[in-house]
Amino acid sequence: MQENIQVVAALYKFVSLPDVKEKQEPLLSYCQSQGIKGTILLAAEGINGTIAGSRQGVDSVLEFLRCDPRLADLEYKESYSETQPFERMKVRLKSEIVTMGLPEVDPNQRVGTYVSPEEWNDLICDPEVIVIDTRNDYEVSIGTFKNAQNPQTKSFREFPEYVNKNLDPNQHKKVALFCTGGIRCEKASSFMLGQGFAEVYHLKGGILQYLESVPAERSLWEGECFVFDERVAVRHGLELGSHELCFCCGHPISEEDKACPQYEEGISCPHCFDSVTEEKRVRQQEKWKQYQLTLHL
């Protein structure tokens, strides 16, 4: 591994943590002392975050977290970046580590059946199984599993409404859920079990684990996987993807998007072109100009 390469660790665990207020400041201070940047969310239902830094720094933070017996088996997904993908370190207290807006849904009480990446293909090829992407629409737009349903949600809060309007426990006997790293589909599985769905499965380790574990020639994944850092998207083997973020709306854009007449660097893309008024265009031009200046400071 290159000397200055940044280790990126995505972690989460649903576990009862009623003392999160007492954990916030010590965790933040320790991360900063190790030169780590990123975001960690703490809630009574568990921990969720992505951090990046040196090999030694990331390992030290993981060891620090695992000193708490409740987090002794904390798992994480590791990838790499040539530059630090985060600007600062934040440890935030939240009511949920992934927001569904239904406090009665508790993955610490029940979740669906975990399915390993190696077993995932067989499951989603079963004609009796309905496969659902629990991510947001802009994430699904750049890649998903073959034949997966897109709920077309703008936030995870909308997932329960999608289920209630489109799925029936009496008709959809087997459901397979997936997301980026596993956290959303785990909580979604808990919700669906509470709604009476008998067999709910979810991809252990999420798409990232699948892309790392399953060879491209055997893969049923199509496209790239959106990630919430400066890499924007990754491919099989967790290699850097081809997408960028629109400077105006933040939607992931491809090389094909950039070739469209609606794309104007720093101003608009095919996803936001219709909403960019002349007044907004002027503001965006100034923002883009200032951004370019900061890159050359």
C-alpha positions in Angstrom: 0.0 0.0 0.0 1.3 3.5 -0.8 2.7 5.4 2.1 0.1 8.3 2.0 -2.9 6.2 1.0 -6.0 6.9 3.1 -7.9 4.0 4.7 -11.6 4.5 4.6 -13.6 2.5 7.2 -17.4 2.4 7.0 -18.9 0.9 10.2 -22.2 0.5 12.0 -23.8 -1.7 14.6 -27.3 -1.8 16.1 -26.8 -2.1 19.8 -28.3 -0.5 22.9 -26.3 2.6 23.8 -28.2 4.6 26.4 -25.1 6.5 27.4 -24.2 8.1 24.1 -23.9 11.6 25.5 -21.0 10.4 27.7 -19.3 8.8 24.7 -19.5 11.7 22.3 -16.6 14.0 23.5 -14.1 11.2 24.4 -14.6 9.6 21.0 -14.3 12.9 19.1 -11.1 13.8 21.0 -9.5 10.4 20.4 -10.3 10.5 16.6 -8.8 14.0 16.4 -5.7 12.9 18.3 -5.2 10.1 15.7 -5.6 12.5 12.7 -8.9 10.8 11.7 -11.6 12.7 9.8 -15.2 11.7 8.9 -18.5 11.4 10.7 -19.7 9.1 13.4 -23.4 9.1 14.5 -24.3 7.9 18.0 -27.9 7.1 19.1 -29.5 4.9 21.7 -30.0 2.3 19.0 -26.3 2.1 18.0 -23.4 3.6 16.0 -23.0 4.4 12.3 -20.2 6.2 10.6 -17.4 6.5 8.0 -13.9 7.6 8.9 -10.7 8.0 7.0 -7.0 8.4 7.8 -3.7 6.5 8.1 -3.6 2.7 8.6 -2.4 3.2 12.2 -5.0 5.9 12.9 -8.0 4.0 11.7 -6.8 0.8 13.5 -6.4 2.8 16.7 -9.9 4.3 16.5 -11.4 0.8 15.9 -9.5 -0.5 18.9 -10.8 2.4 21.0 -14.4 1.7 20.0 -14.0 -2.0 20.7 -12.8 -1.4 24.2 -16.5 -0.9 25.0 -17.8 -4.5 25.4 -21.0 -3.7 23.6 -18.9 -2.9 20.5 -16.3 -5.7 20.9 -17.5 -7.4 17.7 -17.9 -4.1 15.7 -17.4 -4.9 12.0 -16.4 -2.4 9.3 -16.0 -2.2 5.5 -12.6 -1.0 4.4 -11.6 0.8 1.1 -8.9 3.2 0.1 -8.5 6.7 -1.3 -5.5 8.5 -2.6 -6.6 11.7 -0.8 -8.4 12.4 2.5 -12.1 12.3 1.5 -13.4 14.3 4.5 -12.7 17.8 5.7 -13.1 17.4 9.4 -14.1 15.0 12.2 -17.6 15.0 13.6 -19.3 12.9 16.2 -23.0 13.7 16.3 -25.8 12.6 18.6 -29.0 11.5 16.8 -32.3 9.9 17.6 -31.6 7.2 15.0 -28.4 6.1 13.3 -30.3 5.8 10.1 -33.5 7.8 10.0 -36.8 6.0 9.3 -38.9 8.1 11.6 -40.5 5.2 13.3 -39.1 4.8 16.9 -41.0 1.5 17.3 -38.8 -0.2 14.7 -35.9 -1.7 16.7 -33.3 -3.8 14.9 -32.0 -4.7 18.3 -35.1 -6.7 18.8 -35.5 -8.4 15.4 -34.1 -8.3 11.9 -34.4 -10.4 8.8 -32.1 -13.2 7.7 -28.6 -12.2 6.7 -27.4 -13.5 3.3 -23.7 -13.6 2.5 -22.5 -12.1 -0.9 -21.6 -15.6 -2.0 -25.2 -16.8 -1.5 -26.9 -13.6 -2.8 -27.0 -14.5 -6.5 -28.9 -17.7 -5.8 -31.4 -15.8 -3.6 -32.2 -13.0 -6.0 -32.5 -15.4 -9.0 -35.3 -17.2 -7.2 -38.5 -16.2 -9.1 -40.5 -16.2 -5.9 -38.3 -13.5 -4.3 -39.0 -9.8 -4.8 -35.7 -7.9 -4.7 -35.9 -4.3 -3.4 -33.2 -1.6 -3.4 -33.7 0.4 -0.2 -31.5 3.3 -1.2 -32.6 6.7 -2.6 -33.5 7.2 -6.2 -30.3 9.2 -7.1 -28.2 6.3 -5.8 -30.2 3.7 -7.7 -29.9 5.7 -10.9 -26.1 4.9 -11.3 -26.3 1.2 -10.4 -28.3 -1.6 -8.9 -28.8 -5.3 -9.0 -30.4 -6.9 -12.0 -34.2 -7.0 -11.8 -34.3 -5.1 -8.5 -37.2 -2.8 -7.8 -36.5 0.9 -7.3 -38.9 2.4 -4.7 -38.0 5.9 -6.1 -37.6 7.4 -2.6 -35.9 10.7 -2.0 -35.1 9.7 1.6 -35.2 6.5 3.7 -38.2 8.0 5.6 -40.3 7.3 2.5 -39.5 3.6 2.5 -42.4 2.5 4.9 -44.9 4.4 2.7 -43.5 2.6 -0.4 -44.0 -0.8 1.4 -47.5 0.0 2.6 -48.6 1.1 -0.9 -46.9 -1.4 -3.1 -46.3 -4.7 -1.2 -48.7 -7.2 0.5 -47.5 -9.7 3.1 -50.0 -12.2 1.7 -48.7 -11.9 -1.9 -45.0 -11.2 -1.4 -43.9 -14.1 0.7 -40.1 -13.7 0.2 -38.4 -10.3 0.1 -34.7 -9.6 -0.4 -33.4 -6.2 0.6 -30.0 -4.5 0.0 -28.3 -1.1 0.4 -24.8 0.3 0.3 -23.3 -1.1 3.5 -26.2 -3.0 5.1 -27.6 -0.6 7.7 -30.7 0.6 5.8 -31.7 -2.9 4.7 -31.2 -4.2 8.2 -33.6 -1.6 9.6 -36.0 -2.0 6.7 -36.1 -5.8 7.4 -37.1 -5.1 11.0 -39.9 -2.8 9.8 -41.2 -5.4 7.2 -41.2 -8.2 9.7 -43.3 -6.0 12.0 -45.7 -5.5 9.0 -46.3 -9.2 8.8 -43.9 -10.2 6.0 -42.9 -13.8 6.7 -39.5 -14.2 5.0 -37.3 -11.1 4.8 -33.6 -11.4 3.7 -30.9 -8.7 3.5 -27.4 -8.6 2.0 -24.8 -8.9 4.8 -22.2 -6.2 4.3 -24.3 -4.5 1.6 -23.3 -3.7 -1.9 -19.7 -2.8 -0.9 -19.1 -6.3 0.5 -20.6 -7.8 -2.6 -18.5 -5.8 -5.0 -15.4 -6.8 -3.0 -16.2 -10.5 -2.6 -17.9 -11.5 -5.8 -15.8 -11.6 -9.0 -17.0 -9.4 -11.8 -17.7 -12.3 -14.1 -20.2 -13.8 -11.6 -21.7 -10.5 -10.6 -25.3 -9.5 -11.0 -24.5 -5.9 -10.2 -25.0 -3.4 -13.0 -23.4 0.0 -13.0 -21.5 1.7 -10.1 -22.2 2.1 -6.4 -22.7 5.6 -4.9 -20.7 6.3 -1.8 -21.0 9.3 0.5 -17.5 10.8 0.2 -15.3 12.5 -2.4 -14.9 9.2 -4.3 -18.6 9.6 -5.3 -18.9 6.0 -6.7 -17.0 2.7 -6.8 -16.9 -0.3 -9.1 -16.1 -4.0 -8.6 -13.1 -4.5 -6.4 -14.1 -1.1 -4.8 -12.1 0.6 -7.6 -12.8 4.3 -8.1 -15.9 4.9 -10.3 -16.4 7.4 -13.1 -19.1 9.6 -11.6 -18.8 13.1 -10.3 -21.2 15.3 -8.4 -23.0 18.2 -10.0 -21.8 21.4 -8.4 -25.3 22.8 -8.5 -27.6 20.0 -7.3 -25.2 17.4 -6.0 -26.7 14.6 -8.2 -24.1 12.1 -9.4 -23.3 12.7 -13.1 -21.7 10.4 -15.7 -19.6 11.2 -18.7 -22.8 10.8 -20.8 -24.5 13.5 -18.6 -21.6 15.8 -19.2 -22.0 15.4 -22.9 -25.6 16.6 -22.8 -26.4 20.2 -23.9 -28.1 20.7 -20.4 -24.7 20.3 -18.7 -22.7 23.4 -18.0 -19.8 22.9 -15.7 -20.5 24.4 -12.3 -23.9 25.7 -13.4 -26.3 22.8 -14.2 -26.7 19.2 -15.3 -29.5 17.2 -16.9 -31.0 16.5 -13.5 -31.3 20.2 -12.4 -31.3 22.1 -15.7 -35.1 22.8 -15.7 -34.9 24.3 -12.2 -32.0 26.7 -12.8 -33.6 30.2 -13.3 -31.5 33.1 -14.7 -31.1 34.5 -11.2 -29.9 31.1 -9.9 -27.5 30.8 -12.9 -25.9 34.1 -12.0 -25.5 32.9 -8.4 -24.1 29.6 -9.5 -21.6 31.3 -11.8 -20.3 33.3 -8.8 -20.1 30.3 -6.6 -18.3 28.3 -9.2 -15.8 31.2 -9.7 -15.1 31.3 -6.0 -14.7 27.6 -5.8 -12.2 27.6 -8.6 -10.2 30.3 -6.8 -10.0 28.2 -3.7 -8.6 25.3 -5.7 -5.6 27.5 -6.7 -4.9 29.1 -3.3 
